[in-house]
Amino acid sequence: CRYPPLQCRACTRRHPPTATPGVECPGPADLRVLDLQQLEAPRRYFGEQVGFYFAFLRFYTRSLQVPALLGVGVYSLYVARLQLYFTIVPFFCVALVVWSATFLEMWKRREATLRHSWDMDAFAETEAERLGFKGRFAQGFYTPTGHWVDVSDDDLRVLGVTLQPPTTLKSVTPRRRMREATSLAMLLVMGFGCVLTTLTIFYVRALVASLAIGPFLAGALNAVAISVLNSLFRTTALQLNEWENHRRNSTFTQALVLKIFIFQFINSYTSLFYIGFVKPYGITVLFVEPEQCVATLFMSDTDTPSARCYDELQLQLMMILLTNLVIGNLQERMQTRIQAVMEWVGDQLEEVKFRRKMAAARRKGVDEERAKRALEASRPRRSGRQRRLKSNGGGGGGGGGGWSS
């Protein structure tokens, strides 16, 4: 296709192939080829991993159109307080389950197409070792599936000839398994810390419940805590992955994604699970006493506790999404400026350190000069005759030798 996608679709609508045979419009195959061509530029510049990332984002965004349209219709019924809403919600949930399964299968097909087009079918067999991998050289090799095969001296004797033994870096498996178990324990501990942080926010929320902005303030505070904890754990997860000593980049990435997914799931959805499954039943969790849900958006205090908790759940989710959206946009727009400011501050600190070193060196030089002067001043002064004798001492010895001869 020689036109952008929107123009191609508009051309197809204005000039159907059956009605206007003289107009050449792109077909579905041309649009698929154009889609692959648009992914070639980021794939060639950044690599296949980034190319798959952009391909998934495009596919995911297009696939979200169906649940988005269904969700707008269902939510409109909820806002209008129609009885049809309670009837259609189960069907909407089933439709989302079917859409999720269909989306995964369609993405598998799309991924297989891209993998074949980019010659990535045999990537697992040809993947090199990670640069940060540490191990000891051993006589053997790894299979494409990652299993170690020992090679003995008897295996190297072929028809009376001893072959050159293959030597490869081998990781210590028990130590790596122990490190992975330690990383999992640290992940669970940090996840429990996220739960405590969420419960603390709900405790503060109960204290400021009398304020009009109390629920909104607690929701925004929870969203900020989620963003901060996610950023901190991302750095911690990267350090844990380096410590686990993975041999390949693919396994390194899989372990990193698994850690981040588990932590972010606990960190992001603890407050929503608490509002949806704990508060309606008045259950006490640790130091947080049971409290009634507050109707804020579309419900009133005369509604049932489940309806008020559902309204509070919507408010919490809305505040988390909006706060994360604002924080993400600020990070994208201010990241370069913040980096420039940090670099300027670092340069200023380096300049201050350099000036202090130069001043200390100058003071040291002045102190040494003063010490030399003080030493010269403390020495006893010699008379003029002593100085003349010292300067003529060599000549006097020579003259004495000549006189004695």
HUTA-V224333 format. One record per residue. RES is the residue in three letters. SS is DSSP state (alpha for helix, beta for strand, coil for the rest). PHI is phi in radians with two decimals (* if undefined). Layout:
<<RES | SS | PHI> <RES | SS | PHI>>
//
This chain:
<<CYS | coil | *> <ARG | coil | -1.70> <TYR | coil | -2.14> <PRO | coil | -1.10> <PRO | alpha | -1.02> <LEU | alpha | -1.11> <GLN | alpha | -1.15> <CYS | alpha | -1.11> <ARG | alpha | -1.17> <ALA | alpha | -1.10> <CYS | alpha | -1.10> <THR | alpha | -1.16> <ARG | alpha | -1.26> <ARG | alpha | -1.31> <HIS | coil | -2.23> <PRO | coil | -1.07> <PRO | coil | -1.06> <THR | coil | -1.33> <ALA | coil | -1.50> <THR | coil | -2.20> <PRO | coil | -1.22> <GLY | coil | -1.39> <VAL | coil | -1.64> <GLU | coil | -1.62> <CYS | coil | -1.99> <PRO | coil | -1.26> <GLY | coil | -1.71> <PRO | alpha | -1.04> <ALA | alpha | -1.11> <ASP | alpha | -1.13> <LEU | alpha | -1.17> <ARG | alpha | -1.16> <VAL | alpha | -1.13> <LEU | alpha | -1.12> <ASP | alpha | -1.10> <LEU | alpha | -1.16> <GLN | alpha | -1.16> <GLN | alpha | -1.21> <LEU | alpha | -1.51> <GLU | alpha | -1.20> <ALA | alpha | -1.09> <PRO | alpha | -1.15> <ARG | alpha | -1.20> <ARG | alpha | -1.26> <TYR | alpha | -1.47> <PHE | alpha | -1.76> <GLY | coil | 1.92> <GLU | alpha | -1.17> <GLN | alpha | -1.10> <VAL | alpha | -1.21> <GLY | alpha | -1.09> <PHE | alpha | -1.14> <TYR | alpha | -1.11> <PHE | alpha | -1.17> <ALA | alpha | -1.11> <PHE | alpha | -1.16> <LEU | alpha | -1.06> <ARG | alpha | -1.12> <PHE | alpha | -1.14> <TYR | alpha | -1.17> <THR | alpha | -1.13> <ARG | alpha | -1.16> <SER | alpha | -1.26> <LEU | alpha | -1.27> <GLN | alpha | -1.10> <VAL | alpha | -1.16> <PRO | alpha | -1.16> <ALA | alpha | -1.16> <LEU | alpha | -1.14> <LEU | alpha | -1.11> <GLY | alpha | -1.14> <VAL | alpha | -1.10> <GLY | alpha | -1.12> <VAL | alpha | -1.17> <TYR | alpha | -1.20> <SER | alpha | -1.12> <LEU | alpha | -1.13> <TYR | alpha | -1.20> <VAL | alpha | -1.14> <ALA | coil | -1.33> <ARG | coil | 1.01> <LEU | coil | -1.57> <GLN | coil | -1.21> <LEU | alpha | -1.11> <TYR | alpha | -1.05> <PHE | alpha | -1.22> <THR | alpha | -1.44> <ILE | alpha | -1.56> <VAL | alpha | -1.05> <PRO | alpha | -1.03> <PHE | alpha | -1.17> <PHE | alpha | -1.14> <CYS | alpha | -1.13> <VAL | alpha | -1.10> <ALA | alpha | -1.11> <LEU | alpha | -1.17> <VAL | alpha | -1.13> <VAL | alpha | -1.12> <TRP | alpha | -1.11> <SER | alpha | -1.10> <ALA | alpha | -1.13> <THR | alpha | -1.15> <PHE | alpha | -1.09> <LEU | alpha | -1.12> <GLU | alpha | -1.17> <MET | alpha | -1.17> <TRP | alpha | -1.22> <LYS | alpha | -1.06> <ARG | alpha | -1.12> <ARG | alpha | -1.12> <GLU | alpha | -1.13> <ALA | alpha | -1.12> <THR | alpha | -1.12> <LEU | alpha | -1.16> <ARG | alpha | -1.12> <HIS | alpha | -1.26> <SER | alpha | -1.19> <TRP | coil | -1.70> <ASP | coil | 1.00> <MET | coil | -2.02> <ASP | coil | -1.17> <ALA | coil | -1.79> <PHE | alpha | -1.18> <ALA | alpha | -1.15> <GLU | alpha | -1.38> <THR | alpha | -1.90> <GLU | coil | -1.20> <ALA | coil | -1.44> <GLU | beta | -1.26> <ARG | coil | -1.25> <LEU | coil | -1.12> <GLY | coil | -1.50> <PHE | coil | -1.27> <LYS | coil | -2.12> <GLY | coil | -2.95> <ARG | beta | -2.11> <PHE | beta | -1.25> <ALA | beta | -2.42> <GLN | beta | -1.55> <GLY | beta | 2.88> <PHE | beta | -2.73> <TYR | beta | -1.74> <THR | coil | -1.39> <PRO | coil | -1.04> <THR | coil | -1.50> <GLY | coil | 1.70> <HIS | coil | -1.57> <TRP | beta | -1.54> <VAL | beta | -2.14> <ASP | beta | -1.37> <VAL | coil | -2.09> <SER | coil | -1.59> <ASP | coil | -1.17> <ASP | alpha | -1.17> <ASP | alpha | -1.20> <LEU | alpha | -1.53> <ARG | beta | -1.57> <VAL | beta | -2.18> <LEU | coil | 0.96> <GLY | coil | 1.41> <VAL | beta | -1.96> <THR | beta | -1.59> <LEU | coil | -1.42> <GLN | coil | -1.27> <PRO | coil | -1.25> <PRO | coil | -1.34> <THR | beta | -2.03> <THR | beta | -2.44> <LEU | beta | -1.19> <LYS | beta | -2.03> <SER | coil | -1.47> <VAL | coil | -1.47> <THR | alpha | -1.10> <PRO | alpha | -1.05> <ARG | alpha | -1.18> <ARG | alpha | -1.19> <ARG | alpha | -1.12> <MET | alpha | -1.15> <ARG | alpha | -1.18> <GLU | alpha | -1.14> <ALA | alpha | -1.13> <THR | alpha | -1.14> <SER | alpha | -1.11> <LEU | alpha | -1.12> <ALA | alpha | -1.12> <MET | alpha | -1.11> <LEU | alpha | -1.09> <LEU | alpha | -1.17> <VAL | alpha | -1.12> <MET | alpha | -1.18> <GLY | alpha | -1.12> <PHE | alpha | -1.14> <GLY | alpha | -1.11> <CYS | alpha | -1.11> <VAL | alpha | -1.09> <LEU | alpha | -1.11> <THR | alpha | -1.09> <THR | alpha | -1.13> <LEU | alpha | -1.14> <THR | alpha | -1.12> <ILE | alpha | -1.13> <PHE | alpha | -1.20> <TYR | alpha | -1.16> <VAL | alpha | -1.14> <ARG | alpha | -1.10> <ALA | alpha | -1.16> <LEU | alpha | -1.25> <VAL | coil | -1.80> <ALA | coil | -1.16> <SER | coil | -1.26> <LEU | coil | -1.36> <ALA | coil | -1.23> <ILE | coil | -1.68> <GLY | alpha | -1.03> <PRO | alpha | -1.07> <PHE | alpha | -1.16> <LEU | alpha | -1.12> <ALA | alpha | -1.15> <GLY | alpha | -1.12> <ALA | alpha | -1.16> <LEU | alpha | -1.12> <ASN | alpha | -1.14> <ALA | alpha | -1.13> <VAL | alpha | -1.13> <ALA | alpha | -1.09> <ILE | alpha | -1.10> <SER | alpha | -1.14> <VAL | alpha | -1.16> <LEU | alpha | -1.17> <ASN | alpha | -1.11> <SER | alpha | -1.15> <LEU | alpha | -1.14> <PHE | alpha | -1.26> <ARG | alpha | -1.06> <THR | alpha | -1.20> <THR | alpha | -1.14> <ALA | alpha | -1.13> <LEU | alpha | -1.14> <GLN | alpha | -1.17> <LEU | alpha | -1.14> <ASN | alpha | -1.12> <GLU | alpha | -1.10> <TRP | alpha | -1.23> <GLU | alpha | -1.23> <ASN | coil | 1.12> <HIS | coil | -1.37> <ARG | coil | -1.47> <ARG | beta | -2.11> <ASN | alpha | -1.18> <SER | alpha | -1.14> <THR | alpha | -1.18> <PHE | alpha | -1.08> <THR | alpha | -1.18> <GLN | alpha | -1.09> <ALA | alpha | -1.14> <LEU | alpha | -1.15> <VAL | alpha | -1.10> <LEU | alpha | -1.10> <LYS | alpha | -1.09> <ILE | alpha | -1.12> <PHE | alpha | -1.11> <ILE | alpha | -1.11> <PHE | alpha | -1.17> <GLN | alpha | -1.17> <PHE | alpha | -1.11> <ILE | alpha | -1.15> <ASN | alpha | -1.23> <SER | alpha | -1.50> <TYR | alpha | -1.89> <THR | alpha | -1.11> <SER | alpha | -1.12> <LEU | alpha | -1.21> <PHE | alpha | -1.14> <TYR | alpha | -1.12> <ILE | alpha | -1.21> <GLY | alpha | -1.42> <PHE | alpha | -2.18> <VAL | coil | -2.00> <LYS | alpha | -1.11> <PRO | alpha | -1.10> <TYR | alpha | -1.85> <GLY | coil | 1.13> <ILE | coil | -1.58> <THR | coil | -1.53> <VAL | beta | -2.08> <LEU | coil | 0.97> <PHE | coil | -1.71> <VAL | beta | -1.72> <GLU | coil | -1.33> <PRO | coil | -1.14> <GLU | coil | -2.44> <GLN | coil | -1.44> <CYS | coil | -1.24> <VAL | coil | -1.80> <ALA | coil | -1.45> <THR | coil | -2.15> <LEU | coil | -1.51> <PHE | coil | -2.10> <MET | coil | -1.79> <SER | coil | -2.16> <ASP | coil | -1.22> <THR | coil | -1.45> <ASP | coil | -1.32> <THR | coil | -1.23> <PRO | alpha | -1.03> <SER | alpha | -1.13> <ALA | alpha | -1.17> <ARG | alpha | -1.17> <CYS | alpha | -1.15> <TYR | alpha | -1.14> <ASP | alpha | -1.17> <GLU | alpha | -1.16> <LEU | alpha | -1.10> <GLN | alpha | -1.10> <LEU | alpha | -1.10> <GLN | alpha | -1.09> <LEU | alpha | -1.13> <MET | alpha | -1.12> <MET | alpha | -1.17> <ILE | alpha | -1.13> <LEU | alpha | -1.13> <LEU | alpha | -1.16> <THR | alpha | -1.16> <ASN | alpha | -1.12> <LEU | alpha | -1.13> <VAL | alpha | -1.16> <ILE | alpha | -1.12> <GLY | alpha | -1.10> <ASN | alpha | -1.16> <LEU | alpha | -1.13> <GLN | alpha | -1.13> <GLU | alpha | -1.17> <ARG | alpha | -1.42> <MET | alpha | -1.78> <GLN | alpha | -1.11> <THR | alpha | -1.15> <ARG | alpha | -1.18> <ILE | alpha | -1.12> <GLN | alpha | -1.10> <ALA | alpha | -1.11> <VAL | alpha | -1.14> <MET | alpha | -1.13> <GLU | alpha | -1.13> <TRP | alpha | -1.12> <VAL | alpha | -1.12> <GLY | alpha | -1.11> <ASP | alpha | -1.12> <GLN | alpha | -1.13> <LEU | alpha | -1.14> <GLU | alpha | -1.11> <GLU | alpha | -1.15> <VAL | alpha | -1.12> <LYS | alpha | -1.09> <PHE | alpha | -1.12> <ARG | alpha | -1.13> <ARG | alpha | -1.12> <LYS | alpha | -1.12> <MET | alpha | -1.14> <ALA | alpha | -1.14> <ALA | alpha | -1.14> <ALA | alpha | -1.15> <ARG | alpha | -1.13> <ARG | alpha | -1.11> <LYS | alpha | -1.12> <GLY | alpha | -1.12> <VAL | alpha | -1.12> <ASP | alpha | -1.11> <GLU | alpha | -1.16> <GLU | alpha | -1.13> <ARG | alpha | -1.13> <ALA | alpha | -1.13> <LYS | alpha | -1.09> <ARG | alpha | -1.12> <ALA | alpha | -1.14> <LEU | alpha | -1.16> <GLU | alpha | -1.13> <ALA | alpha | -1.23> <SER | alpha | -1.41> <ARG | coil | -1.28> <PRO | coil | -1.23> <ARG | coil | -1.32> <ARG | coil | -1.72> <SER | coil | -1.35> <GLY | alpha | -1.12> <ARG | alpha | -1.18> <GLN | alpha | -1.14> <ARG | alpha | -1.17> <ARG | alpha | -1.20> <LEU | alpha | -1.15> <LYS | alpha | -1.16> <SER | alpha | -1.28> <ASN | coil | -1.79> <GLY | alpha | -1.12> <GLY | alpha | -1.17> <GLY | alpha | -1.18> <GLY | alpha | -1.14> <GLY | alpha | -1.12> <GLY | alpha | -1.16> <GLY | alpha | -1.16> <GLY | alpha | -1.11> <GLY | alpha | -1.14> <GLY | alpha | -1.20> <TRP | alpha | -1.20> <SER | alpha | -1.24> <SER | coil | -1.35>>
//
